[in-house]
Amino acid sequence: MAAGYATRLGELTKNKSKPLLEVANKPIVQHIADKVQQIPDIDEIFVVTNNKFYQDFLDWKNSYESSLKITIVNDNTVSNDDRLGAVGDIHFVIENMKVRDDLLVIAGDNLFGFSLPSFVDYFTERENKSIVAFKDLQDPLKVKGRYGVGILHGSQVIDFEEKPQEPRSTLAATACYLFSRDDLYLVREVAEDLGCDAPGNLVKHLATKSEMHGFVFTDHWFDIGSLDQLEEAGKLYDSPQS
């Protein structure tokens, strides 16, 4: 997902999409694509963006040597005012690209340390039920008012709270999902009825109407929303051990 307008980053993203910002001399979206290509049996990568940055992503695709087919999808929005939102863009890709298979979804501004093959294995071990990745921040104060929070019973998501002031767990929801093909219709329900720009609604809806599991990790995770986070990610990815 790379269709946002990143208004919080000001001038830095006025004329550049956030996923095209570089971390360790490589666009964020390329770090993600490199990880996706480690997964066996992936058919194609869809990068959904907006009309403003569509050509920029085409240029990136043409410069990137990928072992997988990459399709840049234009959601035809032109500003933050008419954006489709995260859920809206997932739904847009499902409908316009005629997706009928299990679908891995990753936000284009998320960098994380866990391996995607292990994420897919987790999905398979849970009989192909939809999953979402949670970073265990291990401190309620780090979660409070900042992140969506998952409440699990075993591995199953039984509830979800959007940026709670009194969090019931320390599991921060990331924007990394693997949706079962059987649950894709639920994405449409959320997009049409519960709001296109609230991924937490999607997690809660799937947990209620179907079955969703949480993949909990403690590796690094950056949800790049500020210059400080961008610089912090750069330091880690520039380090020899990264």
PyRosetta script that sets phi, psi and omega in degrees:
from pyrosetta import init, pose_from_sequence

init()
pose = pose_from_sequence("MAAGYATRLGELTKNKSKPLLEVANKPIVQHIADKVQQIPDIDEIFVVTNNKFYQDFLDWKNSYESSLKITIVNDNTVSNDDRLGAVGDIHFVIENMKVRDDLLVIAGDNLFGFSLPSFVDYFTERENKSIVAFKDLQDPLKVKGRYGVGILHGSQVIDFEEKPQEPRSTLAATACYLFSRDDLYLVREVAEDLGCDAPGNLVKHLATKSEMHGFVFTDHWFDIGSLDQLEEAGKLYDSPQS")
pose.set_psi(1, 122.9)
pose.set_omega(1, -176.8)
pose.set_phi(2, -146.5)
pose.set_psi(2, 39.1)
pose.set_omega(2, -173.4)
pose.set_phi(3, -108.1)
pose.set_psi(3, 6.5)
pose.set_omega(3, 179.4)
pose.set_phi(4, -78.0)
pose.set_psi(4, 174.3)
pose.set_omega(4, -177.9)
pose.set_phi(5, -115.5)
pose.set_psi(5, -0.3)
pose.set_omega(5, 169.8)
pose.set_phi(6, 47.0)
pose.set_psi(6, 52.6)
pose.set_omega(6, -176.9)
pose.set_phi(7, -66.2)
pose.set_psi(7, -24.3)
pose.set_omega(7, -177.8)
pose.set_phi(8, -69.9)
pose.set_psi(8, -19.2)
pose.set_omega(8, -178.4)
pose.set_phi(9, -92.2)
pose.set_psi(9, 2.0)
pose.set_omega(9, 172.1)
pose.set_phi(10, 59.1)
pose.set_psi(10, -132.1)
pose.set_omega(10, -174.3)
pose.set_phi(11, -61.8)
pose.set_psi(11, -27.4)
pose.set_omega(11, -176.7)
pose.set_phi(12, -60.4)
pose.set_psi(12, -34.1)
pose.set_omega(12, -177.6)
pose.set_phi(13, -117.0)
pose.set_psi(13, 18.1)
pose.set_omega(13, 178.0)
pose.set_phi(14, -63.4)
pose.set_psi(14, -39.2)
pose.set_omega(14, -178.5)
pose.set_phi(15, -124.8)
pose.set_psi(15, 18.9)
pose.set_omega(15, 177.1)
pose.set_phi(16, -146.6)
pose.set_psi(16, 133.3)
pose.set_omega(16, 177.4)
pose.set_phi(17, -67.2)
pose.set_psi(17, 140.6)
pose.set_omega(17, -177.4)
pose.set_phi(18, -55.5)
pose.set_psi(18, -42.7)
pose.set_omega(18, 179.0)
pose.set_phi(19, -63.7)
pose.set_psi(19, -13.7)
pose.set_omega(19, 177.1)
pose.set_phi(20, -93.3)
pose.set_psi(20, -4.0)
pose.set_omega(20, 172.1)
pose.set_phi(21, -65.2)
pose.set_psi(21, 146.4)
pose.set_omega(21, -174.7)
pose.set_phi(22, -94.2)
pose.set_psi(22, 139.7)
pose.set_omega(22, 170.4)
pose.set_phi(23, -125.2)
pose.set_psi(23, 120.0)
pose.set_omega(23, -176.4)
pose.set_phi(24, 55.3)
pose.set_psi(24, 47.0)
pose.set_omega(24, 174.5)
pose.set_phi(25, 63.5)
pose.set_psi(25, 27.1)
pose.set_omega(25, 179.1)
pose.set_phi(26, -146.0)
pose.set_psi(26, 134.3)
pose.set_omega(26, 178.1)
pose.set_phi(27, -57.8)
pose.set_psi(27, 145.1)
pose.set_omega(27, 179.5)
pose.set_phi(28, -54.1)
pose.set_psi(28, -43.8)
pose.set_omega(28, -178.6)
pose.set_phi(29, -60.6)
pose.set_psi(29, -29.4)
pose.set_omega(29, 179.9)
pose.set_phi(30, -75.1)
pose.set_psi(30, -35.8)
pose.set_omega(30, 173.1)
pose.set_phi(31, -57.4)
pose.set_psi(31, -43.4)
pose.set_omega(31, -179.4)
pose.set_phi(32, -67.4)
pose.set_psi(32, -46.4)
pose.set_omega(32, -179.4)
pose.set_phi(33, -60.8)
pose.set_psi(33, -38.0)
pose.set_omega(33, 177.0)
pose.set_phi(34, -59.5)
pose.set_psi(34, -40.9)
pose.set_omega(34, 180.0)
pose.set_phi(35, -70.1)
pose.set_psi(35, -38.5)
pose.set_omega(35, 179.7)
pose.set_phi(36, -61.5)
pose.set_psi(36, -36.8)
pose.set_omega(36, -177.4)
pose.set_phi(37, -70.4)
pose.set_psi(37, -7.2)
pose.set_omega(37, 175.5)
pose.set_phi(38, -81.6)
pose.set_psi(38, -9.6)
pose.set_omega(38, -177.3)
pose.set_phi(39, -86.8)
pose.set_psi(39, 125.0)
pose.set_omega(39, 173.6)
pose.set_phi(40, -66.2)
pose.set_psi(40, 149.1)
pose.set_omega(40, 171.0)
pose.set_phi(41, 71.9)
pose.set_psi(41, 14.4)
pose.set_omega(41, 171.1)
pose.set_phi(42, -76.6)
pose.set_psi(42, 132.3)
pose.set_omega(42, -176.5)
pose.set_phi(43, -87.5)
pose.set_psi(43, -42.1)
pose.set_omega(43, -170.6)
pose.set_phi(44, -162.7)
pose.set_psi(44, 150.1)
pose.set_omega(44, 174.0)
pose.set_phi(45, -106.5)
pose.set_psi(45, 125.8)
pose.set_omega(45, 171.7)
pose.set_phi(46, -103.7)
pose.set_psi(46, 129.1)
pose.set_omega(46, 172.6)
pose.set_phi(47, -113.8)
pose.set_psi(47, 109.5)
pose.set_omega(47, -179.5)
pose.set_phi(48, -92.5)
pose.set_psi(48, 127.7)
pose.set_omega(48, 179.8)
pose.set_phi(49, -137.0)
pose.set_psi(49, -172.2)
pose.set_omega(49, -178.5)
pose.set_phi(50, -109.2)
pose.set_psi(50, 173.9)
pose.set_omega(50, -177.3)
pose.set_phi(51, -65.9)
pose.set_psi(51, -30.8)
pose.set_omega(51, -178.5)
pose.set_phi(52, -62.3)
pose.set_psi(52, -39.9)
pose.set_omega(52, -174.5)
pose.set_phi(53, -111.2)
pose.set_psi(53, 8.7)
pose.set_omega(53, -176.1)
pose.set_phi(54, -55.5)
pose.set_psi(54, -48.9)
pose.set_omega(54, -178.4)
pose.set_phi(55, -64.1)
pose.set_psi(55, -35.7)
pose.set_omega(55, 178.4)
pose.set_phi(56, -61.3)
pose.set_psi(56, -39.6)
pose.set_omega(56, 179.0)
pose.set_phi(57, -73.1)
pose.set_psi(57, -33.3)
pose.set_omega(57, 173.3)
pose.set_phi(58, -62.1)
pose.set_psi(58, -42.1)
pose.set_omega(58, 178.4)
pose.set_phi(59, -63.1)
pose.set_psi(59, -42.5)
pose.set_omega(59, 177.2)
pose.set_phi(60, -61.4)
pose.set_psi(60, -47.3)
pose.set_omega(60, -179.8)
pose.set_phi(61, -56.9)
pose.set_psi(61, -43.6)
pose.set_omega(61, -177.6)
pose.set_phi(62, -68.7)
pose.set_psi(62, -21.2)
pose.set_omega(62, 179.7)
pose.set_phi(63, -95.3)
pose.set_psi(63, -6.9)
pose.set_omega(63, -173.2)
pose.set_phi(64, -102.1)
pose.set_psi(64, 125.1)
pose.set_omega(64, 177.9)
pose.set_phi(65, -85.6)
pose.set_psi(65, 102.8)
pose.set_omega(65, -176.4)
pose.set_phi(66, -113.9)
pose.set_psi(66, 142.8)
pose.set_omega(66, 175.6)
pose.set_phi(67, -83.4)
pose.set_psi(67, -10.3)
pose.set_omega(67, 180.0)
pose.set_phi(68, -113.0)
pose.set_psi(68, 153.0)
pose.set_omega(68, 172.2)
pose.set_phi(69, -66.6)
pose.set_psi(69, 131.6)
pose.set_omega(69, 176.8)
pose.set_phi(70, -117.9)
pose.set_psi(70, 127.1)
pose.set_omega(70, 177.0)
pose.set_phi(71, -115.4)
pose.set_psi(71, 124.3)
pose.set_omega(71, 176.2)
pose.set_phi(72, -90.9)
pose.set_psi(72, 122.6)
pose.set_omega(72, -175.5)
pose.set_phi(73, -108.0)
pose.set_psi(73, 125.5)
pose.set_omega(73, 180.0)
pose.set_phi(74, -95.5)
pose.set_psi(74, 117.2)
pose.set_omega(74, 179.2)
pose.set_phi(75, -83.3)
pose.set_psi(75, 1.1)
pose.set_omega(75, 171.8)
pose.set_phi(76, 70.0)
pose.set_psi(76, 13.4)
pose.set_omega(76, 173.8)
pose.set_phi(77, -86.6)
pose.set_psi(77, 159.1)
pose.set_omega(77, -175.2)
pose.set_phi(78, -126.2)
pose.set_psi(78, -8.7)
pose.set_omega(78, -178.7)
pose.set_phi(79, -157.0)
pose.set_psi(79, 171.1)
pose.set_omega(79, 177.6)
pose.set_phi(80, -62.5)
pose.set_psi(80, -24.7)
pose.set_omega(80, -177.2)
pose.set_phi(81, -72.7)
pose.set_psi(81, -29.6)
pose.set_omega(81, -178.7)
pose.set_phi(82, -113.7)
pose.set_psi(82, 17.0)
pose.set_omega(82, 179.9)
pose.set_phi(83, -59.0)
pose.set_psi(83, 152.1)
pose.set_omega(83, 179.1)
pose.set_phi(84, -82.2)
pose.set_psi(84, -23.9)
pose.set_omega(84, -175.3)
pose.set_phi(85, 86.4)
pose.set_psi(85, 165.4)
pose.set_omega(85, -174.3)
pose.set_phi(86, -60.2)
pose.set_psi(86, -51.1)
pose.set_omega(86, -179.1)
pose.set_phi(87, -66.9)
pose.set_psi(87, -38.7)
pose.set_omega(87, 177.7)
pose.set_phi(88, -60.5)
pose.set_psi(88, -39.0)
pose.set_omega(88, 179.3)
pose.set_phi(89, -72.1)
pose.set_psi(89, -37.1)
pose.set_omega(89, 175.1)
pose.set_phi(90, -60.4)
pose.set_psi(90, -46.7)
pose.set_omega(90, 178.9)
pose.set_phi(91, -61.9)
pose.set_psi(91, -40.4)
pose.set_omega(91, 179.3)
pose.set_phi(92, -58.9)
pose.set_psi(92, -44.8)
pose.set_omega(92, 179.9)
pose.set_phi(93, -66.9)
pose.set_psi(93, -44.8)
pose.set_omega(93, -180.0)
pose.set_phi(94, -56.8)
pose.set_psi(94, -46.2)
pose.set_omega(94, -176.3)
pose.set_phi(95, -73.7)
pose.set_psi(95, -46.3)
pose.set_omega(95, -173.0)
pose.set_phi(96, -80.4)
pose.set_psi(96, -28.2)
pose.set_omega(96, 177.1)
pose.set_phi(97, -96.3)
pose.set_psi(97, 2.6)
pose.set_omega(97, 177.6)
pose.set_phi(98, 53.5)
pose.set_psi(98, 50.2)
pose.set_omega(98, 179.6)
pose.set_phi(99, -73.9)
pose.set_psi(99, 125.8)
pose.set_omega(99, 178.7)
pose.set_phi(100, -129.9)
pose.set_psi(100, 12.7)
pose.set_omega(100, -176.9)
pose.set_phi(101, -116.1)
pose.set_psi(101, 174.1)
pose.set_omega(101, 172.5)
pose.set_phi(102, -56.9)
pose.set_psi(102, 143.0)
pose.set_omega(102, -170.6)
pose.set_phi(103, -129.2)
pose.set_psi(103, 118.2)
pose.set_omega(103, 173.4)
pose.set_phi(104, -87.5)
pose.set_psi(104, 127.6)
pose.set_omega(104, -178.7)
pose.set_phi(105, -124.9)
pose.set_psi(105, 128.4)
pose.set_omega(105, 179.2)
pose.set_phi(106, -135.5)
pose.set_psi(106, 131.3)
pose.set_omega(106, 175.8)
pose.set_phi(107, -68.0)
pose.set_psi(107, 140.7)
pose.set_omega(107, -175.5)
pose.set_phi(108, -74.8)
pose.set_psi(108, 1.0)
pose.set_omega(108, 177.2)
pose.set_phi(109, -116.7)
pose.set_psi(109, 16.8)
pose.set_omega(109, 179.5)
pose.set_phi(110, -106.4)
pose.set_psi(110, 128.7)
pose.set_omega(110, 172.9)
pose.set_phi(111, -119.9)
pose.set_psi(111, 135.5)
pose.set_omega(111, -173.0)
pose.set_phi(112, -147.5)
pose.set_psi(112, 158.9)
pose.set_omega(112, -173.4)
pose.set_phi(113, -94.8)
pose.set_psi(113, -20.6)
pose.set_omega(113, -177.2)
pose.set_phi(114, -72.8)
pose.set_psi(114, 157.7)
pose.set_omega(114, -178.3)
pose.set_phi(115, -86.3)
pose.set_psi(115, 140.3)
pose.set_omega(115, 178.6)
pose.set_phi(116, -71.0)
pose.set_psi(116, -33.1)
pose.set_omega(116, 172.7)
pose.set_phi(117, -57.9)
pose.set_psi(117, -37.1)
pose.set_omega(117, 177.9)
pose.set_phi(118, -68.5)
pose.set_psi(118, -33.5)
pose.set_omega(118, 176.6)
pose.set_phi(119, -63.9)
pose.set_psi(119, -44.1)
pose.set_omega(119, 178.8)
pose.set_phi(120, -67.7)
pose.set_psi(120, -39.3)
pose.set_omega(120, 176.8)
pose.set_phi(121, -59.8)
pose.set_psi(121, -39.6)
pose.set_omega(121, 179.0)
pose.set_phi(122, -61.5)
pose.set_psi(122, -41.4)
pose.set_omega(122, 176.5)
pose.set_phi(123, -60.2)
pose.set_psi(123, -46.2)
pose.set_omega(123, -179.0)
pose.set_phi(124, -64.8)
pose.set_psi(124, -41.3)
pose.set_omega(124, -179.9)
pose.set_phi(125, -63.4)
pose.set_psi(125, -24.2)
pose.set_omega(125, 178.9)
pose.set_phi(126, -101.6)
pose.set_psi(126, 32.2)
pose.set_omega(126, 173.2)
pose.set_phi(127, 56.3)
pose.set_psi(127, 39.6)
pose.set_omega(127, 175.4)
pose.set_phi(128, 60.4)
pose.set_psi(128, 34.7)
pose.set_omega(128, 170.8)
pose.set_phi(129, -84.9)
pose.set_psi(129, 148.1)
pose.set_omega(129, -178.2)
pose.set_phi(130, -57.8)
pose.set_psi(130, 144.8)
pose.set_omega(130, -179.7)
pose.set_phi(131, -134.7)
pose.set_psi(131, 156.5)
pose.set_omega(131, 175.4)
pose.set_phi(132, -135.6)
pose.set_psi(132, 143.4)
pose.set_omega(132, -180.0)
pose.set_phi(133, -87.4)
pose.set_psi(133, 132.1)
pose.set_omega(133, 175.9)
pose.set_phi(134, -118.4)
pose.set_psi(134, 130.8)
pose.set_omega(134, 171.9)
pose.set_phi(135, -90.7)
pose.set_psi(135, 122.9)
pose.set_omega(135, 177.2)
pose.set_phi(136, -82.8)
pose.set_psi(136, 105.3)
pose.set_omega(136, -179.0)
pose.set_phi(137, -81.1)
pose.set_psi(137, -11.6)
pose.set_omega(137, 169.9)
pose.set_phi(138, 62.0)
pose.set_psi(138, 15.8)
pose.set_omega(138, 179.7)
pose.set_phi(139, -154.5)
pose.set_psi(139, 115.0)
pose.set_omega(139, -178.9)
pose.set_phi(140, -56.0)
pose.set_psi(140, -31.6)
pose.set_omega(140, -178.7)
pose.set_phi(141, -67.5)
pose.set_psi(141, -27.0)
pose.set_omega(141, 178.2)
pose.set_phi(142, -76.8)
pose.set_psi(142, -20.0)
pose.set_omega(142, -178.8)
pose.set_phi(143, -94.1)
pose.set_psi(143, -36.9)
pose.set_omega(143, -171.8)
pose.set_phi(144, -48.6)
pose.set_psi(144, 119.0)
pose.set_omega(144, 174.3)
pose.set_phi(145, 69.1)
pose.set_psi(145, 5.5)
pose.set_omega(145, -175.0)
pose.set_phi(146, -115.3)
pose.set_psi(146, -37.4)
pose.set_omega(146, -172.5)
pose.set_phi(147, -130.1)
pose.set_psi(147, 154.8)
pose.set_omega(147, 166.3)
pose.set_phi(148, -68.0)
pose.set_psi(148, 143.7)
pose.set_omega(148, -172.6)
pose.set_phi(149, -123.8)
pose.set_psi(149, 131.4)
pose.set_omega(149, 177.4)
pose.set_phi(150, -95.7)
pose.set_psi(150, 141.0)
pose.set_omega(150, 173.3)
pose.set_phi(151, -113.5)
pose.set_psi(151, 120.9)
pose.set_omega(151, -174.3)
pose.set_phi(152, -112.5)
pose.set_psi(152, 149.5)
pose.set_omega(152, 166.4)
pose.set_phi(153, -118.5)
pose.set_psi(153, 107.0)
pose.set_omega(153, -166.5)
pose.set_phi(154, 67.6)
pose.set_psi(154, -120.5)
pose.set_omega(154, 175.5)
pose.set_phi(155, -102.7)
pose.set_psi(155, -9.4)
pose.set_omega(155, -174.3)
pose.set_phi(156, -81.0)
pose.set_psi(156, 133.9)
pose.set_omega(156, 175.8)
pose.set_phi(157, -75.2)
pose.set_psi(157, 119.0)
pose.set_omega(157, 179.7)
pose.set_phi(158, -109.0)
pose.set_psi(158, -14.0)
pose.set_omega(158, 176.0)
pose.set_phi(159, -162.5)
pose.set_psi(159, 162.6)
pose.set_omega(159, -179.6)
pose.set_phi(160, -146.6)
pose.set_psi(160, 133.9)
pose.set_omega(160, 179.5)
pose.set_phi(161, -120.2)
pose.set_psi(161, 135.4)
pose.set_omega(161, -179.3)
pose.set_phi(162, -91.8)
pose.set_psi(162, 108.3)
pose.set_omega(162, 176.9)
pose.set_phi(163, 47.5)
pose.set_psi(163, 57.5)
pose.set_omega(163, -176.7)
pose.set_phi(164, -70.7)
pose.set_psi(164, 148.7)
pose.set_omega(164, 174.7)
pose.set_phi(165, -80.8)
pose.set_psi(165, -22.5)
pose.set_omega(165, 175.8)
pose.set_phi(166, -128.2)
pose.set_psi(166, 77.3)
pose.set_omega(166, -174.6)
pose.set_phi(167, -63.3)
pose.set_psi(167, 140.6)
pose.set_omega(167, 179.5)
pose.set_phi(168, -92.1)
pose.set_psi(168, -2.2)
pose.set_omega(168, 173.3)
pose.set_phi(169, -154.3)
pose.set_psi(169, 175.9)
pose.set_omega(169, 177.7)
pose.set_phi(170, -109.6)
pose.set_psi(170, 19.6)
pose.set_omega(170, -176.9)
pose.set_phi(171, -92.6)
pose.set_psi(171, 104.4)
pose.set_omega(171, -179.7)
pose.set_phi(172, -85.5)
pose.set_psi(172, 128.6)
pose.set_omega(172, -179.8)
pose.set_phi(173, -73.9)
pose.set_psi(173, 129.2)
pose.set_omega(173, 173.3)
pose.set_phi(174, -96.5)
pose.set_psi(174, 172.4)
pose.set_omega(174, 177.6)
pose.set_phi(175, -98.3)
pose.set_psi(175, 53.6)
pose.set_omega(175, 176.1)
pose.set_phi(176, -129.7)
pose.set_psi(176, 115.4)
pose.set_omega(176, -174.8)
pose.set_phi(177, -132.3)
pose.set_psi(177, 154.2)
pose.set_omega(177, 167.6)
pose.set_phi(178, -131.3)
pose.set_psi(178, 108.2)
pose.set_omega(178, -175.4)
pose.set_phi(179, -93.9)
pose.set_psi(179, 130.8)
pose.set_omega(179, 172.5)
pose.set_phi(180, -64.4)
pose.set_psi(180, 143.6)
pose.set_omega(180, 177.2)
pose.set_phi(181, -57.3)
pose.set_psi(181, -29.0)
pose.set_omega(181, -179.3)
pose.set_phi(182, -71.6)
pose.set_psi(182, -14.1)
pose.set_omega(182, -177.6)
pose.set_phi(183, -104.1)
pose.set_psi(183, 0.3)
pose.set_omega(183, -174.7)
pose.set_phi(184, -62.4)
pose.set_psi(184, -30.6)
pose.set_omega(184, 179.1)
pose.set_phi(185, -65.2)
pose.set_psi(185, -25.9)
pose.set_omega(185, 179.2)
pose.set_phi(186, -70.9)
pose.set_psi(186, -27.5)
pose.set_omega(186, 174.5)
pose.set_phi(187, -62.8)
pose.set_psi(187, -42.6)
pose.set_omega(187, 178.1)
pose.set_phi(188, -62.0)
pose.set_psi(188, -42.3)
pose.set_omega(188, 179.7)
pose.set_phi(189, -59.3)
pose.set_psi(189, -43.6)
pose.set_omega(189, -179.8)
pose.set_phi(190, -67.0)
pose.set_psi(190, -44.7)
pose.set_omega(190, -179.0)
pose.set_phi(191, -59.7)
pose.set_psi(191, -36.1)
pose.set_omega(191, -175.7)
pose.set_phi(192, -86.8)
pose.set_psi(192, -28.4)
pose.set_omega(192, -169.5)
pose.set_phi(193, -118.9)
pose.set_psi(193, -27.2)
pose.set_omega(193, -169.3)
pose.set_phi(194, -116.0)
pose.set_psi(194, -2.5)
pose.set_omega(194, 177.7)
pose.set_phi(195, 113.2)
pose.set_psi(195, 129.3)
pose.set_omega(195, -173.4)
pose.set_phi(196, -84.0)
pose.set_psi(196, -12.1)
pose.set_omega(196, -173.1)
pose.set_phi(197, -117.4)
pose.set_psi(197, 29.3)
pose.set_omega(197, -179.1)
pose.set_phi(198, -135.2)
pose.set_psi(198, 87.2)
pose.set_omega(198, -179.7)
pose.set_phi(199, -57.0)
pose.set_psi(199, -27.3)
pose.set_omega(199, 177.8)
pose.set_phi(200, -59.9)
pose.set_psi(200, -35.1)
pose.set_omega(200, 175.7)
pose.set_phi(201, -60.2)
pose.set_psi(201, -37.1)
pose.set_omega(201, -179.0)
pose.set_phi(202, -67.2)
pose.set_psi(202, -45.8)
pose.set_omega(202, 178.9)
pose.set_phi(203, -61.1)
pose.set_psi(203, -46.7)
pose.set_omega(203, -178.1)
pose.set_phi(204, -64.6)
pose.set_psi(204, -40.0)
pose.set_omega(204, -179.1)
pose.set_phi(205, -65.4)
pose.set_psi(205, -45.0)
pose.set_omega(205, 179.0)
pose.set_phi(206, -65.6)
pose.set_psi(206, -38.6)
pose.set_omega(206, 179.4)
pose.set_phi(207, -65.4)
pose.set_psi(207, -30.4)
pose.set_omega(207, -178.6)
pose.set_phi(208, -85.3)
pose.set_psi(208, -45.3)
pose.set_omega(208, -172.8)
pose.set_phi(209, -89.3)
pose.set_psi(209, -19.8)
pose.set_omega(209, -178.1)
pose.set_phi(210, -135.0)
pose.set_psi(210, -132.3)
pose.set_omega(210, 177.4)
pose.set_phi(211, -144.0)
pose.set_psi(211, 125.8)
pose.set_omega(211, -178.6)
pose.set_phi(212, -131.0)
pose.set_psi(212, 141.7)
pose.set_omega(212, -178.6)
pose.set_phi(213, -118.7)
pose.set_psi(213, 154.6)
pose.set_omega(213, 179.6)
pose.set_phi(214, -104.5)
pose.set_psi(214, 129.2)
pose.set_omega(214, 174.3)
pose.set_phi(215, -98.1)
pose.set_psi(215, 107.7)
pose.set_omega(215, -174.0)
pose.set_phi(216, -97.1)
pose.set_psi(216, 129.7)
pose.set_omega(216, -179.8)
pose.set_phi(217, -133.9)
pose.set_psi(217, 159.7)
pose.set_omega(217, 177.3)
pose.set_phi(218, -121.8)
pose.set_psi(218, 2.5)
pose.set_omega(218, 175.6)
pose.set_phi(219, -63.8)
pose.set_psi(219, 174.7)
pose.set_omega(219, -179.3)
pose.set_phi(220, -65.6)
pose.set_psi(220, 153.3)
pose.set_omega(220, 176.9)
pose.set_phi(221, -152.5)
pose.set_psi(221, 128.6)
pose.set_omega(221, 174.9)
pose.set_phi(222, -122.6)
pose.set_psi(222, 122.9)
pose.set_omega(222, 171.2)
pose.set_phi(223, -105.3)
pose.set_psi(223, 91.0)
pose.set_omega(223, -166.9)
pose.set_phi(224, -68.4)
pose.set_psi(224, 105.7)
pose.set_omega(224, 179.9)
pose.set_phi(225, -130.1)
pose.set_psi(225, 1.1)
pose.set_omega(225, -179.2)
pose.set_phi(226, -150.7)
pose.set_psi(226, 164.1)
pose.set_omega(226, 177.9)
pose.set_phi(227, -62.8)
pose.set_psi(227, -36.7)
pose.set_omega(227, 179.0)
pose.set_phi(228, -60.9)
pose.set_psi(228, -43.8)
pose.set_omega(228, 179.6)
pose.set_phi(229, -66.6)
pose.set_psi(229, -37.8)
pose.set_omega(229, 178.0)
pose.set_phi(230, -62.7)
pose.set_psi(230, -43.5)
pose.set_omega(230, 179.5)
pose.set_phi(231, -68.1)
pose.set_psi(231, -38.4)
pose.set_omega(231, 179.1)
pose.set_phi(232, -64.5)
pose.set_psi(232, -42.0)
pose.set_omega(232, 177.1)
pose.set_phi(233, -62.9)
pose.set_psi(233, -41.0)
pose.set_omega(233, 178.9)
pose.set_phi(234, -60.1)
pose.set_psi(234, -40.7)
pose.set_omega(234, 179.0)
pose.set_phi(235, -63.3)
pose.set_psi(235, -43.0)
pose.set_omega(235, -179.4)
pose.set_phi(236, -67.4)
pose.set_psi(236, -45.7)
pose.set_omega(236, -175.3)
pose.set_phi(237, -74.7)
pose.set_psi(237, -19.6)
pose.set_omega(237, 175.3)
pose.set_phi(238, -82.7)
pose.set_psi(238, -15.4)
pose.set_omega(238, -175.6)
pose.set_phi(239, -74.4)
pose.set_psi(239, 150.8)
pose.set_omega(239, -175.5)
pose.set_phi(240, -59.2)
pose.set_psi(240, -31.7)
pose.set_omega(240, -175.1)
pose.set_phi(241, -83.4)
pose.set_psi(241, -7.8)
pose.set_omega(241, -177.0)
pose.set_phi(242, -76.7)
pose.dump_pdb("model.pdb")
